[in-house]
Amino acid sequence: MLELDPRISELFGQGRNFVHLATLLPDGSPHSIPIWAILEDGRIAFFTQSTSRKARNLVRDPRVALSLVDGDNPYRNAQLRGRVVETVEGDAALEIIDRISQHYIGAPFPMRSGTVYWIEPERAHFTELPFRH
């Protein structure tokens, strides 16, 4: 498994930084959407409904790209590529979904369904530019 730069781990752990997830549409073009995500044990977890566009894309092709931007300093960011290696459903998924929701809104997720997708990063790059927003 790829060992992530500690600054990337910090971006996942600090604040409520949104992640943009890119998947591939049936015609090969990218589909990008903001998501909530957490990093645990070197893997990235996010959740969605199994009928969503991103879920349908991942069934067909598990490759993903992620962009993570520091909400306080957009010139600190990370780009990752990897693939979905596991999905979790049912009560086990709800436990993970609630952990993700706690990180972002400080409360359990109000909608009580979803599938969790675990991504194993294969490439990662951290950037910090000397600018201020």
OpenMM code with the backbone's topology and positions (N, CA, C; nanometers):
from openmm import Vec3, app, unit

residues = "MET LEU GLU LEU ASP PRO ARG ILE SER GLU LEU PHE GLY GLN GLY ARG ASN PHE VAL HIS LEU ALA THR LEU LEU PRO ASP GLY SER PRO HIS SER ILE PRO ILE TRP ALA ILE LEU GLU ASP GLY ARG ILE ALA PHE PHE THR GLN SER THR SER ARG LYS ALA ARG ASN LEU VAL ARG ASP PRO ARG VAL ALA LEU SER LEU VAL ASP GLY ASP ASN PRO TYR ARG ASN ALA GLN LEU ARG GLY ARG VAL VAL GLU THR VAL GLU GLY ASP ALA ALA LEU GLU ILE ILE ASP ARG ILE SER GLN HIS TYR ILE GLY ALA PRO PHE PRO MET ARG SER GLY THR VAL TYR TRP ILE GLU PRO GLU ARG ALA HIS PHE THR GLU LEU PRO PHE ARG HIS".split()
positions = [
    Vec3(0.0843, -0.1184, 0.0000),
    Vec3(0.0000, 0.0000, 0.0000),
    Vec3(0.0887, 0.1246, 0.0000),
    Vec3(0.0455, 0.2259, -0.0725),
    Vec3(0.1190, 0.3517, -0.0822),
    Vec3(0.1173, 0.4238, 0.0526),
    Vec3(0.2344, 0.4664, 0.0969),
    Vec3(0.2424, 0.5476, 0.2178),
    Vec3(0.2251, 0.6938, 0.1778),
    Vec3(0.1243, 0.7581, 0.2337),
    Vec3(0.0945, 0.8963, 0.1967),
    Vec3(0.1853, 0.9941, 0.2690),
    Vec3(0.2148, 1.1030, 0.2004),
    Vec3(0.2867, 1.2153, 0.2588),
    Vec3(0.2071, 1.2602, 0.3829),
    Vec3(0.2731, 1.2824, 0.4961),
    Vec3(0.2025, 1.3251, 0.6173),
    Vec3(0.1193, 1.4525, 0.5968),
    Vec3(0.1600, 1.5379, 0.5033),
    Vec3(0.0825, 1.6604, 0.4782),
    Vec3(-0.0519, 1.6269, 0.4139),
    Vec3(-0.0578, 1.5197, 0.3364),
    Vec3(-0.1854, 1.4761, 0.2785),
    Vec3(-0.2741, 1.4210, 0.3898),
    Vec3(-0.2160, 1.3417, 0.4773),
    Vec3(-0.2927, 1.2889, 0.5910),
    Vec3(-0.3469, 1.4027, 0.6758),
    Vec3(-0.2663, 1.5055, 0.6923),
    Vec3(-0.3089, 1.6226, 0.7695),
    Vec3(-0.4281, 1.6920, 0.7030),
    Vec3(-0.4259, 1.7042, 0.5707),
    Vec3(-0.5379, 1.7664, 0.5001),
    Vec3(-0.6681, 1.6878, 0.5208),
    Vec3(-0.6572, 1.5555, 0.5240),
    Vec3(-0.7764, 1.4746, 0.5494),
    Vec3(-0.8241, 1.4914, 0.6930),
    Vec3(-0.7302, 1.5072, 0.7860),
    Vec3(-0.7663, 1.5105, 0.9270),
    Vec3(-0.8085, 1.6449, 0.9802),
    Vec3(-0.7595, 1.7511, 0.9209),
    Vec3(-0.7898, 1.8847, 0.9739),
    Vec3(-0.9127, 1.9436, 0.9062),
    Vec3(-0.9863, 2.0200, 0.9802),
    Vec3(-1.1001, 2.0907, 0.9223),
    Vec3(-1.1989, 1.9998, 0.8513),
    Vec3(-1.2721, 2.0581, 0.7637),
    Vec3(-1.3745, 1.9861, 0.6884),
    Vec3(-1.3489, 2.0034, 0.5400),
    Vec3(-1.2323, 1.9682, 0.4977),
    Vec3(-1.1924, 1.9898, 0.3593),
    Vec3(-1.2686, 1.8970, 0.2646),
    Vec3(-1.3276, 1.9570, 0.1641),
    Vec3(-1.4002, 1.8785, 0.0648),
    Vec3(-1.3022, 1.8117, -0.0306),
    Vec3(-1.3447, 1.7003, -0.0805),
    Vec3(-1.2675, 1.6238, -0.1770),
    Vec3(-1.3478, 1.6212, -0.3064),
    Vec3(-1.2825, 1.6377, -0.4185),
    Vec3(-1.3494, 1.6196, -0.5471),
    Vec3(-1.3108, 1.4820, -0.5992),
    Vec3(-1.4125, 1.4034, -0.6303),
    Vec3(-1.3946, 1.2681, -0.6800),
    Vec3(-1.4235, 1.2670, -0.8290),
    Vec3(-1.3314, 1.2121, -0.9069),
    Vec3(-1.3528, 1.1966, -1.0508),
    Vec3(-1.3622, 1.0474, -1.0819),
    Vec3(-1.4704, 1.0123, -1.1499),
    Vec3(-1.4908, 0.8768, -1.2004),
    Vec3(-1.5055, 0.8873, -1.3518),
    Vec3(-1.5185, 0.7719, -1.4173),
    Vec3(-1.5294, 0.7723, -1.5629),
    Vec3(-1.6705, 0.7349, -1.6071),
    Vec3(-1.7268, 0.8178, -1.6941),
    Vec3(-1.8573, 0.7907, -1.7539),
    Vec3(-1.8439, 0.6795, -1.8583),
    Vec3(-1.9564, 0.6217, -1.9022),
    Vec3(-1.9493, 0.5135, -2.0007),
    Vec3(-1.8725, 0.5491, -2.1279),
    Vec3(-1.8748, 0.6765, -2.1681),
    Vec3(-1.8027, 0.7153, -2.2903),
    Vec3(-1.6552, 0.7484, -2.2636),
    Vec3(-1.6108, 0.7304, -2.1393),
    Vec3(-1.4709, 0.7557, -2.1045),
    Vec3(-1.4429, 0.8958, -2.0554),
    Vec3(-1.5408, 0.9856, -2.0621),
    Vec3(-1.5181, 1.1220, -2.0141),
    Vec3(-1.5290, 1.1258, -1.8607),
    Vec3(-1.4651, 1.2247, -1.7981),
    Vec3(-1.4650, 1.2305, -1.6523),
    Vec3(-1.5953, 1.2857, -1.5959),
    Vec3(-1.6289, 1.2397, -1.4784),
    Vec3(-1.7411, 1.2911, -1.3996),
    Vec3(-1.6828, 1.3285, -1.2643),
    Vec3(-1.6904, 1.4564, -1.2265),
    Vec3(-1.6302, 1.5038, -1.1028),
    Vec3(-1.7375, 1.5640, -1.0130),
    Vec3(-1.7287, 1.5327, -0.8840),
    Vec3(-1.8283, 1.5812, -0.7888),
    Vec3(-1.7636, 1.5957, -0.6511),
    Vec3(-1.8037, 1.6980, -0.5735),
    Vec3(-1.7493, 1.7105, -0.4379),
    Vec3(-1.8111, 1.6053, -0.3459),
    Vec3(-1.7280, 1.5528, -0.2566),
    Vec3(-1.7738, 1.4525, -0.1606),
    Vec3(-1.7132, 1.4796, -0.0242),
    Vec3(-1.7687, 1.4137, 0.0770),
    Vec3(-1.7050, 1.4047, 0.2076),
    Vec3(-1.6216, 1.2780, 0.2060),
    Vec3(-1.5031, 1.2831, 0.2629),
    Vec3(-1.4184, 1.1642, 0.2687),
    Vec3(-1.3289, 1.1702, 0.3908),
    Vec3(-1.2923, 1.0517, 0.4400),
    Vec3(-1.1985, 1.0407, 0.5513),
    Vec3(-1.0862, 0.9448, 0.5123),
    Vec3(-0.9760, 0.9589, 0.5826),
    Vec3(-0.8607, 0.8715, 0.5637),
    Vec3(-0.8463, 0.7864, 0.6895),
    Vec3(-0.8457, 0.6539, 0.6722),
    Vec3(-0.8259, 0.5618, 0.7833),
    Vec3(-0.7340, 0.4495, 0.7374),
    Vec3(-0.6281, 0.4265, 0.8123),
    Vec3(-0.5347, 0.3171, 0.7828),
    Vec3(-0.4835, 0.3206, 0.6389),
    Vec3(-0.4562, 0.4400, 0.5885),
    Vec3(-0.3995, 0.4551, 0.4548),
    Vec3(-0.4988, 0.4436, 0.3405),
    Vec3(-0.6268, 0.4209, 0.3719),
    Vec3(-0.7299, 0.4134, 0.2682),
    Vec3(-0.8294, 0.5268, 0.2877),
    Vec3(-0.8974, 0.5628, 0.1804),
    Vec3(-0.9923, 0.6737, 0.1806),
    Vec3(-1.1327, 0.6167, 0.1701),
    Vec3(-1.2217, 0.6653, 0.2559),
    Vec3(-1.3614, 0.6202, 0.2535),
    Vec3(-1.4523, 0.7367, 0.2174),
    Vec3(-1.5517, 0.7075, 0.1345),
    Vec3(-1.6612, 0.8005, 0.1081),
    Vec3(-1.7865, 0.7165, 0.0906),
    Vec3(-1.9015, 0.7834, 0.0856),
    Vec3(-2.0254, 0.7086, 0.0707),
    Vec3(-2.1183, 0.7784, -0.0274),
    Vec3(-2.2095, 0.6998, -0.0799),
    Vec3(-2.3113, 0.7506, -0.1705),
    Vec3(-2.4229, 0.6472, -0.1791),
    Vec3(-2.5293, 0.6842, -0.2450),
    Vec3(-2.6373, 0.5887, -0.2717),
    Vec3(-2.5963, 0.4993, -0.3878),
    Vec3(-2.6363, 0.3744, -0.3851),
    Vec3(-2.5945, 0.2796, -0.4889),
    Vec3(-2.6496, 0.3135, -0.6265),
    Vec3(-2.7492, 0.4018, -0.6334),
    Vec3(-2.8081, 0.4409, -0.7619),
    Vec3(-2.7482, 0.5694, -0.8183),
    Vec3(-2.6544, 0.6303, -0.7463),
    Vec3(-2.5961, 0.7568, -0.7925),
    Vec3(-2.5105, 0.7353, -0.9167),
    Vec3(-2.4850, 0.8414, -0.9887),
    Vec3(-2.4004, 0.8344, -1.1085),
    Vec3(-2.2615, 0.7819, -1.0723),
    Vec3(-2.2027, 0.8355, -0.9631),
    Vec3(-2.0671, 0.7911, -0.9278),
    Vec3(-2.0650, 0.6436, -0.8920),
    Vec3(-2.1668, 0.5941, -0.8234),
    Vec3(-2.1723, 0.4513, -0.7898),
    Vec3(-2.1827, 0.3662, -0.9161),
    Vec3(-2.2657, 0.4071, -1.0075),
    Vec3(-2.2791, 0.3320, -1.1335),
    Vec3(-2.1473, 0.3336, -1.2114),
    Vec3(-2.0784, 0.4478, -1.2099),
    Vec3(-1.9483, 0.4550, -1.2767),
    Vec3(-1.8487, 0.3587, -1.2127),
    Vec3(-1.8491, 0.3498, -1.0801),
    Vec3(-1.7515, 0.2671, -1.0091),
    Vec3(-1.7763, 0.1173, -1.0269),
    Vec3(-1.9010, 0.0805, -1.0481),
    Vec3(-1.9299, -0.0603, -1.0768),
    Vec3(-1.8613, -0.1011, -1.2064),
    Vec3(-1.8615, -0.0110, -1.3015),
    Vec3(-1.8039, -0.0378, -1.4335),
    Vec3(-1.6511, -0.0241, -1.4337),
    Vec3(-1.5988, 0.0742, -1.3600),
    Vec3(-1.4554, 0.1016, -1.3612),
    Vec3(-1.4164, 0.1581, -1.2239),
    Vec3(-1.3390, 0.0842, -1.1450),
    Vec3(-1.3086, 0.1272, -1.0087),
    Vec3(-1.2005, 0.2347, -0.9969),
    Vec3(-1.1433, 0.2789, -1.1081),
    Vec3(-1.0375, 0.3809, -1.1021),
    Vec3(-1.0963, 0.5173, -1.0684),
    Vec3(-1.0250, 0.5921, -0.9845),
    Vec3(-1.0696, 0.7247, -0.9427),
    Vec3(-0.9517, 0.8205, -0.9371),
    Vec3(-0.9835, 0.9482, -0.9397),
    Vec3(-0.8883, 1.0548, -0.9100),
    Vec3(-0.9543, 1.1426, -0.8045),
    Vec3(-0.8736, 1.1938, -0.7139),
    Vec3(-0.9237, 1.2774, -0.6056),
    Vec3(-0.8420, 1.4058, -0.5990),
    Vec3(-0.9101, 1.5130, -0.5673),
    Vec3(-0.8452, 1.6411, -0.5430),
    Vec3(-0.8917, 1.6887, -0.4061),
    Vec3(-0.7977, 1.7168, -0.3189),
    Vec3(-0.8271, 1.7591, -0.1823),
    Vec3(-0.7655, 1.8964, -0.1615),
    Vec3(-0.8491, 1.9955, -0.1262),
    Vec3(-0.8030, 2.1338, -0.1141),
    Vec3(-0.8250, 2.1822, 0.0288),
    Vec3(-0.7234, 2.2440, 0.0858),
    Vec3(-0.7333, 2.3036, 0.2182),
    Vec3(-0.8345, 2.4176, 0.2122),
    Vec3(-0.9391, 2.4092, 0.2918),
    Vec3(-1.0433, 2.5123, 0.2924),
    Vec3(-0.9941, 2.6479, 0.3395),
    Vec3(-0.8874, 2.6502, 0.4200),
    Vec3(-0.8326, 2.7766, 0.4697),
    Vec3(-0.7250, 2.8340, 0.3788),
    Vec3(-0.6637, 2.7491, 0.2975),
    Vec3(-0.5573, 2.7935, 0.2081),
    Vec3(-0.5625, 2.7077, 0.0814),
    Vec3(-0.6351, 2.7519, -0.0204),
    Vec3(-0.6515, 2.6698, -0.1400),
    Vec3(-0.5217, 2.6440, -0.2165),
    Vec3(-0.4137, 2.7081, -0.1744),
    Vec3(-0.2846, 2.6828, -0.2376),
    Vec3(-0.2123, 2.5647, -0.1730),
    Vec3(-0.2785, 2.5016, -0.0745),
    Vec3(-0.2328, 2.3740, -0.0155),
    Vec3(-0.3310, 2.2692, -0.0619),
    Vec3(-0.2846, 2.1740, -0.1390),
    Vec3(-0.3772, 2.0739, -0.1910),
    Vec3(-0.3043, 1.9443, -0.2232),
    Vec3(-0.3835, 1.8426, -0.2489),
    Vec3(-0.3289, 1.7117, -0.2847),
    Vec3(-0.4099, 1.6536, -0.3994),
    Vec3(-0.3409, 1.5789, -0.4816),
    Vec3(-0.4062, 1.5065, -0.5905),
    Vec3(-0.3694, 1.3595, -0.5717),
    Vec3(-0.4697, 1.2737, -0.5811),
    Vec3(-0.4473, 1.1314, -0.5613),
    Vec3(-0.5146, 1.0532, -0.6730),
    Vec3(-0.4573, 0.9393, -0.7043),
    Vec3(-0.5203, 0.8443, -0.7954),
    Vec3(-0.5192, 0.7087, -0.7281),
    Vec3(-0.6224, 0.6317, -0.7561),
    Vec3(-0.6301, 0.4992, -0.6977),
    Vec3(-0.7500, 0.4252, -0.7525),
    Vec3(-0.7931, 0.3272, -0.6741),
    Vec3(-0.9097, 0.2496, -0.7181),
    Vec3(-0.9881, 0.2036, -0.5969),
    Vec3(-1.1167, 0.1837, -0.6184),
    Vec3(-1.2023, 0.1296, -0.5146),
    Vec3(-1.1659, -0.0169, -0.4967),
    Vec3(-1.1361, -0.0556, -0.3721),
    Vec3(-1.0947, -0.1924, -0.3444),
    Vec3(-1.1952, -0.2675, -0.2582),
    Vec3(-1.2930, -0.1944, -0.2027),
    Vec3(-1.3913, -0.2578, -0.1153),
    Vec3(-1.5153, -0.1704, -0.1065),
    Vec3(-1.6303, -0.2353, -0.0931),
    Vec3(-1.7546, -0.1641, -0.0632),
    Vec3(-1.8136, -0.2252, 0.0631),
    Vec3(-1.8850, -0.1426, 0.1374),
    Vec3(-1.9482, -0.1865, 0.2617),
    Vec3(-2.0927, -0.1380, 0.2591),
    Vec3(-2.1837, -0.2254, 0.2987),
    Vec3(-2.3261, -0.1897, 0.3027),
    Vec3(-2.3849, -0.2267, 0.4381),
    Vec3(-2.5103, -0.1890, 0.4594),
    Vec3(-2.5818, -0.2258, 0.5813),
    Vec3(-2.5343, -0.1505, 0.7035),
    Vec3(-2.5479, -0.2163, 0.8210),
    Vec3(-2.5125, -0.1521, 0.9473),
    Vec3(-2.3647, -0.1144, 0.9542),
    Vec3(-2.2785, -0.1987, 0.8979),
    Vec3(-2.1350, -0.1670, 0.8977),
    Vec3(-2.1095, -0.0381, 0.8202),
    Vec3(-2.1810, -0.0189, 0.7094),
    Vec3(-2.1668, 0.1053, 0.6315),
    Vec3(-2.2151, 0.2241, 0.7121),
    Vec3(-2.3275, 0.2088, 0.7818),
    Vec3(-2.3809, 0.3210, 0.8596),
    Vec3(-2.2828, 0.3673, 0.9675),
    Vec3(-2.2088, 0.2743, 1.0275),
    Vec3(-2.1087, 0.3139, 1.1269),
    Vec3(-2.0015, 0.4022, 1.0633),
    Vec3(-1.9564, 0.3654, 0.9446),
    Vec3(-1.8541, 0.4443, 0.8744),
    Vec3(-1.9132, 0.5767, 0.8271),
    Vec3(-2.0334, 0.5722, 0.7722),
    Vec3(-2.1014, 0.6941, 0.7262),
    Vec3(-2.1138, 0.7933, 0.8408),
    Vec3(-2.1505, 0.7436, 0.9593),
    Vec3(-2.1628, 0.8330, 1.0741),
    Vec3(-2.0281, 0.8915, 1.1155),
    Vec3(-1.9185, 0.8146, 1.1040),
    Vec3(-1.7851, 0.8695, 1.1334),
    Vec3(-1.7514, 0.9822, 1.0360),
    Vec3(-1.7821, 0.9615, 0.9095),
    Vec3(-1.7557, 1.0650, 0.8091),
    Vec3(-1.8405, 1.1884, 0.8391),
    Vec3(-1.9681, 1.1673, 0.8681),
    Vec3(-2.0583, 1.2779, 0.8974),
    Vec3(-2.0148, 1.3538, 1.0236),
    Vec3(-1.9720, 1.2808, 1.1250),
    Vec3(-1.9226, 1.3459, 1.2479),
    Vec3(-1.8070, 1.4398, 1.2153),
    Vec3(-1.7191, 1.3959, 1.1250),
    Vec3(-1.6040, 1.4777, 1.0867),
    Vec3(-1.6488, 1.6082, 1.0205),
    Vec3(-1.7529, 1.6016, 0.9382),
    Vec3(-1.7951, 1.7195, 0.8616),
    Vec3(-1.8990, 1.8062, 0.9317),
    Vec3(-1.9971, 1.7440, 0.9967),
    Vec3(-2.1042, 1.8260, 1.0562),
    Vec3(-2.1211, 1.8045, 1.2064),
    Vec3(-2.0388, 1.7167, 1.2641),
    Vec3(-2.0438, 1.6952, 1.4081),
    Vec3(-2.1653, 1.6182, 1.4557),
    Vec3(-2.2298, 1.5432, 1.3664),
    Vec3(-2.3497, 1.4674, 1.4024),
    Vec3(-2.3622, 1.3465, 1.3097),
    Vec3(-2.4394, 1.2452, 1.3526),
    Vec3(-2.4635, 1.1317, 1.2636),
    Vec3(-2.5332, 1.1773, 1.1352),
    Vec3(-2.5133, 1.1013, 1.0295),
    Vec3(-2.5749, 1.1359, 0.9006),
    Vec3(-2.7250, 1.1117, 0.9093),
    Vec3(-2.8075, 1.2096, 0.8722),
    Vec3(-2.9526, 1.1962, 0.8908),
    Vec3(-3.0200, 1.0935, 0.7990),
    Vec3(-2.9663, 1.0690, 0.6816),
    Vec3(-3.0252, 0.9690, 0.5925),
    Vec3(-2.9613, 0.8348, 0.6247),
    Vec3(-3.0410, 0.7355, 0.6531),
    Vec3(-2.9910, 0.6111, 0.7097),
    Vec3(-2.9701, 0.5002, 0.6074),
    Vec3(-2.9104, 0.5360, 0.4955),
    Vec3(-2.8733, 0.4335, 0.3980),
    Vec3(-2.7544, 0.4844, 0.3178),
    Vec3(-2.6877, 0.3934, 0.2507),
    Vec3(-2.5754, 0.4310, 0.1668),
    Vec3(-2.4753, 0.3171, 0.1586),
    Vec3(-2.3887, 0.3286, 0.0626),
    Vec3(-2.2805, 0.2333, 0.0430),
    Vec3(-2.1499, 0.3078, 0.0638),
    Vec3(-2.0590, 0.2468, 0.1380),
    Vec3(-1.9266, 0.3040, 0.1610),
    Vec3(-1.8304, 0.2424, 0.0600),
    Vec3(-1.7486, 0.3271, 0.0027),
    Vec3(-1.6469, 0.2852, -0.0937),
    Vec3(-1.5105, 0.3145, -0.0337),
    Vec3(-1.4242, 0.2132, -0.0298),
    Vec3(-1.2878, 0.2289, 0.0193),
    Vec3(-1.1941, 0.2363, -0.0995),
    Vec3(-1.1157, 0.3426, -0.1038),
    Vec3(-1.0193, 0.3657, -0.2111),
    Vec3(-0.8792, 0.3403, -0.1571),
    Vec3(-0.8024, 0.2662, -0.2330),
    Vec3(-0.6615, 0.2486, -0.2012),
    Vec3(-0.5814, 0.3390, -0.2942),
    Vec3(-0.5144, 0.4406, -0.2395),
    Vec3(-0.4353, 0.5307, -0.3234),
    Vec3(-0.3183, 0.4571, -0.3891),
    Vec3(-0.2939, 0.4897, -0.5157),
    Vec3(-0.1807, 0.4326, -0.5889),
    Vec3(-0.0754, 0.5377, -0.6213),
    Vec3(-0.1182, 0.6606, -0.6340),
    Vec3(-0.0287, 0.7747, -0.6562),
    Vec3(-0.0844, 0.8932, -0.5786),
    Vec3(0.0060, 0.9754, -0.5281),
    Vec3(-0.0378, 1.0929, -0.4525),
    Vec3(0.0687, 1.2012, -0.4638),
    Vec3(0.0211, 1.3245, -0.4687),
    Vec3(0.1115, 1.4387, -0.4793),
    Vec3(0.0549, 1.5528, -0.3954),
    Vec3(0.1390, 1.6137, -0.3137),
    Vec3(0.1021, 1.7284, -0.2322),
    Vec3(0.1652, 1.8527, -0.2915),
    Vec3(0.0879, 1.9622, -0.2936),
    Vec3(0.1391, 2.0901, -0.3428),
    Vec3(0.1075, 2.1991, -0.2414),
    Vec3(0.2053, 2.2845, -0.2178),
    Vec3(0.1830, 2.4047, -0.1380),
    Vec3(0.2560, 2.5193, -0.2068),
    Vec3(0.1785, 2.6133, -0.2570),
    Vec3(0.2353, 2.7276, -0.3282),
    Vec3(0.2502, 2.8456, -0.2322),
    Vec3(0.3427, 2.9371, -0.2578),
    Vec3(0.3699, 3.0474, -0.1646),
    Vec3(0.2748, 3.1660, -0.1824),
    Vec3(0.1469, 3.1372, -0.2024),
    Vec3(0.0479, 3.2434, -0.2198),
    Vec3(-0.0512, 3.2411, -0.1045),
    Vec3(-0.1254, 3.3467, -0.0925),
    Vec3(-0.2332, 3.3539, 0.0057),
    Vec3(-0.3588, 3.3940, -0.0656),
    Vec3(-0.4689, 3.3387, -0.0246),
    Vec3(-0.6001, 3.3635, -0.0868),
    Vec3(-0.6620, 3.4871, -0.0251),
] * unit.nanometer
topology = app.Topology()
chain = topology.addChain("A")
for resn in residues:
    res = topology.addResidue(resn, chain)
    for name in ("N", "CA", "C"):
        topology.addAtom(name, app.Element.getBySymbol(name[0]), res)
